[in-house]
């Protein structure tokens, strides 16, 4: 169960939550050497392929070939290094419902024993002391900062020392820690690039990270409402990867509907999945290419369509 802590008065207006996930799983259990602080089994993860994560990304994350490839390589490379020069810092960007939170859950569940349900999930107090205290307890912590676009400008710079190339800060090393930022900022930039490919008759799978990464970092850096406006984390190149989540098309929503049916132990029904996909709102208004809310409303739409179908059958 997540532990809530007192917000400082000056930060009580914030609605976003920072999550810390710790506890051992999967690639950690190899040599039977137990590290009691983190409940993990070895001091580094040799030859850890994160096969479960790869399978989950292939089977459960739809329409995100760039994010899947970059995330898998970045995390696998990081966990297989015996020593790191700095923490791994990932910034995930895209419109609502494209899978940013979902992929964070997949990542946590494939690395840590209890995933997002770990007893080491907290809401933050003062960022610096909160991070220092938790990394002191477990140096392989994962921090997930959700809704970065709702964070006051400049606040995130307070954690810069923990993301930089230092051996330690006041006796605490942060080099084995993973920081993940989630944000809707940059989503429109990603959408425009995807739309240009669509208008030119190109496959979305042809979009590469290089088509988006620089545009994305500039957009976030210069956006006063991104939570990273003129941040030193970007200016000093401390974010390792800006990972774009592409807007989802009709076929991806259809796949989400089928996946949700399976999740609810329903018999897969292509016709119902089609009805669910048709019930979503698409943009731009004329072309109607991308789902405005991705797959975010799939569960509620499925309930509505299923009830309507049953009434017609009666």
C-alpha positions as CSV (number, residue, x, y, z in Angstrom):
1,X,0.0,0.0,0.0
2,X,1.3,3.4,-0.9
3,X,2.4,5.6,2.0
4,X,1.2,9.2,2.0
5,X,3.3,11.8,3.6
6,X,2.6,15.4,4.5
7,X,3.0,17.9,1.7
8,X,4.9,21.1,2.6
9,X,2.3,24.0,2.6
10,X,3.9,25.6,-0.4
11,X,3.4,22.4,-2.4
12,X,-0.1,21.4,-1.3
13,X,-1.6,22.7,-4.5
14,X,0.1,20.1,-6.6
15,X,-2.0,17.2,-7.8
16,X,0.8,15.1,-9.3
17,X,2.3,12.1,-7.5
18,X,5.9,10.9,-7.5
19,X,6.3,7.2,-7.0
20,X,9.2,5.2,-5.6
21,X,9.3,1.5,-6.3
22,X,11.7,-0.9,-4.6
23,X,11.8,-4.7,-3.9
24,X,13.4,-7.6,-5.8
25,X,12.3,-9.7,-8.7
26,X,13.3,-11.5,-11.9
27,X,16.8,-10.7,-13.1
28,X,17.8,-9.9,-9.5
29,X,17.5,-13.5,-8.4
30,X,20.6,-15.2,-9.9
31,X,23.4,-16.0,-7.6
32,X,21.5,-16.3,-4.3
33,X,23.4,-13.4,-2.7
34,X,20.9,-11.4,-0.8
35,X,21.1,-7.6,-0.3
36,X,18.7,-7.1,2.6
37,X,18.3,-3.3,2.1
38,X,16.5,-3.7,-1.2
39,X,15.4,-7.3,-1.0
40,X,17.3,-8.1,-4.1
41,X,19.9,-10.8,-4.7
42,X,23.0,-9.4,-6.4
43,X,25.0,-6.2,-6.5
44,X,24.5,-6.0,-10.3
45,X,22.6,-7.9,-12.9
46,X,25.0,-9.8,-15.3
47,X,23.5,-11.0,-18.6
48,X,20.0,-9.8,-17.6
49,X,17.9,-9.8,-20.8
50,X,14.6,-8.7,-19.3
51,X,12.8,-11.2,-21.5
52,X,9.6,-10.7,-19.7
53,X,9.6,-7.0,-20.4
54,X,10.3,-7.6,-24.1
55,X,7.4,-10.0,-24.3
56,X,5.1,-7.6,-22.5
57,X,6.1,-4.7,-24.7
58,X,5.5,-6.8,-27.9
59,X,2.2,-8.2,-26.7
60,X,0.6,-5.4,-24.6
61,X,1.9,-2.1,-25.8
62,X,0.3,-1.2,-29.1
63,X,1.5,1.3,-31.8
64,X,4.7,2.3,-30.0
65,X,7.6,0.8,-31.9
66,X,10.0,3.6,-30.9
67,X,9.2,3.6,-27.2
68,X,9.4,-0.2,-27.0
69,X,12.8,-0.4,-28.7
70,X,14.4,2.5,-26.8
71,X,13.1,1.5,-23.4
72,X,14.1,-2.1,-23.7
73,X,17.7,-1.3,-24.8
74,X,18.1,1.6,-22.3
75,X,17.0,-0.4,-19.3
76,X,18.7,-3.6,-20.3
77,X,22.0,-1.8,-21.0
78,X,21.7,0.0,-17.6
79,X,21.0,-3.0,-15.5
80,X,23.8,-5.0,-17.1
81,X,26.6,-2.5,-16.2
82,X,28.5,-3.4,-13.1
83,X,29.2,0.3,-12.5
84,X,27.3,3.3,-13.7
85,X,28.6,6.9,-14.1
86,X,25.1,8.4,-13.4
87,X,21.5,7.3,-12.9
88,X,19.4,6.3,-15.9
89,X,17.0,9.2,-16.7
90,X,14.1,8.6,-19.1
91,X,11.6,11.3,-20.1
92,X,8.4,9.8,-21.6
93,X,6.2,12.1,-23.7
94,X,2.9,11.8,-25.6
95,X,-0.8,12.6,-25.6
96,X,-3.3,11.1,-23.1
97,X,-3.9,7.4,-23.4
98,X,-0.8,6.5,-25.5
99,X,0.8,4.2,-22.8
100,X,3.2,6.3,-20.7
101,X,1.8,5.2,-17.3
102,X,1.2,1.7,-18.6
103,X,4.7,1.2,-19.8
104,X,6.0,2.4,-16.4
105,X,3.9,-0.3,-14.7
106,X,5.3,-2.9,-17.1
107,X,8.8,-1.8,-16.4
108,X,8.3,-1.9,-12.6
109,X,6.5,-5.3,-12.7
110,X,9.4,-6.9,-14.7
111,X,12.2,-5.5,-12.5
112,X,10.7,-5.4,-9.0
113,X,9.0,-8.1,-7.0
114,X,5.8,-6.2,-6.2
115,X,5.9,-3.7,-9.0
116,X,3.7,-0.7,-8.5
117,X,2.1,-2.4,-5.4
118,X,5.4,-2.3,-3.5
119,X,5.2,-1.0,0.1
120,X,8.0,1.4,-1.0
121,X,5.6,3.6,-3.0
122,X,5.4,7.1,-1.6
123,X,4.0,10.5,-2.2
124,X,6.7,13.1,-1.9
125,X,7.6,15.7,0.7
126,X,10.5,18.0,0.0
127,X,12.1,16.4,-3.1
128,X,15.7,16.4,-2.1
129,X,15.4,14.9,1.4
130,X,12.7,12.5,0.2
131,X,14.9,11.1,-2.6
132,X,18.1,11.0,-0.4
133,X,16.3,9.1,2.4
134,X,14.9,6.5,0.0
135,X,18.1,5.9,-1.9
136,X,20.0,5.6,1.4
137,X,17.7,2.7,2.1
138,X,17.9,1.2,-1.4
139,X,20.3,2.4,-4.0
140,X,18.4,0.5,-6.8
141,X,15.3,2.6,-6.3
142,X,13.0,3.7,-9.2
143,X,11.4,7.1,-9.1
144,X,8.4,7.8,-11.4
145,X,7.4,11.4,-11.7
146,X,3.9,11.5,-13.2
147,X,2.2,14.6,-14.8
148,X,5.3,16.6,-15.1
149,X,3.4,19.2,-17.1
150,X,1.6,20.1,-13.8
151,X,4.8,20.7,-11.9
152,X,5.7,24.3,-11.1
153,X,8.6,25.6,-13.3
154,X,12.0,25.2,-11.6
155,X,11.0,22.7,-9.0
156,X,12.5,19.7,-10.8
157,X,15.9,21.4,-10.8
158,X,16.2,20.8,-7.1
159,X,17.0,17.1,-7.9
160,X,19.8,17.9,-10.4
161,X,22.6,16.9,-8.1
162,X,21.2,13.3,-7.9
163,X,21.1,13.0,-11.7
164,X,24.6,14.3,-12.3
165,X,28.0,12.6,-12.8
166,X,28.9,12.5,-9.1
167,X,30.4,9.6,-7.1
168,X,28.1,10.5,-4.3
169,X,26.3,13.3,-2.6
170,X,26.9,13.6,1.2
171,X,27.9,9.9,1.2
172,X,25.0,8.6,-0.9
173,X,25.5,7.3,-4.4
174,X,22.6,7.6,-6.9
175,X,24.3,5.9,-9.8
176,X,22.2,2.8,-9.7
177,X,18.9,4.7,-9.5
178,X,16.4,5.0,-12.3
179,X,14.4,8.2,-12.8
180,X,11.4,8.3,-15.1
181,X,9.5,11.5,-16.0
182,X,6.0,11.2,-17.6
183,X,4.4,14.2,-19.4
184,X,1.8,15.1,-22.0
185,X,4.1,18.0,-23.0
186,X,5.4,17.5,-26.5
187,X,2.4,15.4,-27.5
188,X,1.2,17.8,-30.2
189,X,4.7,17.9,-31.7
190,X,4.7,14.1,-31.8
191,X,1.2,14.1,-33.3
192,X,2.3,16.6,-36.1
193,X,5.2,14.4,-37.1
194,X,3.1,11.3,-37.2
195,X,0.4,13.1,-39.2
196,X,3.0,14.3,-41.8
197,X,4.1,10.7,-42.3
198,X,0.5,9.6,-42.7
199,X,-0.3,12.4,-45.2
200,X,2.8,11.4,-47.2
201,X,1.6,7.8,-47.3
202,X,4.4,6.5,-45.1
203,X,4.1,3.8,-42.5
204,X,4.2,4.9,-38.9
205,X,6.8,2.2,-38.3
206,X,9.1,4.3,-40.5
207,X,9.2,7.0,-37.9
208,X,12.5,6.9,-36.0
209,X,13.7,8.3,-32.7
210,X,15.9,10.7,-34.7
211,X,12.8,12.2,-36.3
212,X,11.4,13.3,-33.0
213,X,14.0,13.4,-30.2
214,X,15.6,16.9,-30.9
215,X,12.2,18.5,-31.6
216,X,10.8,16.9,-28.5
217,X,13.6,18.1,-26.2
218,X,13.4,21.7,-27.6
219,X,9.6,21.7,-27.2
220,X,9.7,20.6,-23.6
221,X,12.6,22.9,-22.8
222,X,10.9,26.0,-24.2
223,X,7.4,25.2,-22.9
224,X,6.6,27.1,-19.7
225,X,4.0,24.5,-18.8
226,X,6.0,21.4,-19.3
227,X,7.5,21.2,-15.8
228,X,10.9,21.3,-17.6
229,X,11.0,24.9,-18.8
230,X,14.6,26.0,-19.1
231,X,15.6,23.2,-16.8
232,X,19.2,22.4,-16.2
233,X,18.4,18.7,-16.5
234,X,18.1,19.3,-20.3
235,X,20.6,22.1,-20.5
236,X,23.3,19.9,-19.0
237,X,22.3,16.8,-20.9
238,X,21.3,14.8,-17.9
239,X,18.2,13.2,-19.5
240,X,19.5,10.1,-21.3
241,X,16.5,9.6,-23.6
242,X,13.4,11.5,-24.6
243,X,11.0,8.8,-25.6
244,X,8.0,9.7,-27.8
245,X,4.7,7.9,-27.6
246,X,2.9,8.1,-30.9
247,X,-0.8,8.9,-31.1
248,X,-2.9,5.8,-31.5
249,X,-4.9,5.0,-34.7
250,X,-8.2,3.1,-35.1
251,X,-6.4,-0.3,-35.4
252,X,-4.6,0.2,-32.1
253,X,-7.8,1.1,-30.3
254,X,-9.3,-2.1,-31.8
255,X,-6.4,-4.0,-30.3
256,X,-6.8,-2.3,-27.0
257,X,-10.4,-3.4,-26.9
258,X,-9.6,-7.0,-27.6
259,X,-6.9,-6.9,-24.9
260,X,-9.4,-5.5,-22.4
261,X,-11.8,-8.2,-23.2
262,X,-9.2,-10.8,-22.5
263,X,-8.3,-8.9,-19.3
264,X,-12.0,-9.2,-18.2
265,X,-12.2,-12.9,-19.2
266,X,-14.6,-12.0,-22.0
267,X,-14.9,-14.0,-25.2
268,X,-12.9,-12.0,-27.9
269,X,-15.4,-10.4,-30.3
270,X,-14.1,-8.5,-33.3
271,X,-17.5,-6.8,-33.9
272,X,-17.6,-5.5,-30.4
273,X,-14.0,-4.3,-30.6
274,X,-14.9,-2.5,-33.9
275,X,-17.9,-0.8,-32.1
276,X,-15.6,0.3,-29.3
277,X,-13.1,1.7,-31.7
278,X,-15.8,3.6,-33.6
279,X,-17.1,5.1,-30.4
280,X,-13.9,7.0,-29.8
281,X,-13.3,10.6,-30.9
282,X,-10.6,11.0,-33.6
283,X,-8.6,14.0,-34.8
284,X,-7.8,16.0,-36.8
285,X,-11.5,16.7,-37.4
286,X,-11.4,16.1,-41.2
287,X,-8.9,13.3,-41.4
288,X,-9.9,11.5,-38.2
289,X,-6.6,9.6,-37.9
290,X,-5.7,9.6,-34.2
291,X,-7.8,8.7,-31.1
292,X,-8.0,11.9,-29.1
293,X,-7.7,10.0,-25.8
294,X,-5.7,7.0,-27.0
295,X,-7.0,3.9,-25.2
296,X,-7.8,5.7,-22.0
297,X,-11.6,5.2,-22.2
298,X,-11.5,1.7,-23.5
299,X,-13.0,0.1,-20.3
300,X,-16.0,2.4,-20.1
301,X,-16.7,2.2,-23.9
302,X,-16.5,-1.6,-23.8
303,X,-19.1,-1.7,-21.0
304,X,-21.4,0.6,-23.0
305,X,-21.1,-1.4,-26.2
306,X,-21.5,-4.7,-24.4
307,X,-24.7,-3.6,-22.7
308,X,-26.0,-2.3,-26.0
309,X,-25.2,-5.6,-27.8
310,X,-26.9,-7.6,-25.1
311,X,-30.1,-5.5,-25.3
312,X,-30.2,-6.0,-29.1
313,X,-29.9,-9.8,-28.6
314,X,-32.7,-10.0,-26.1
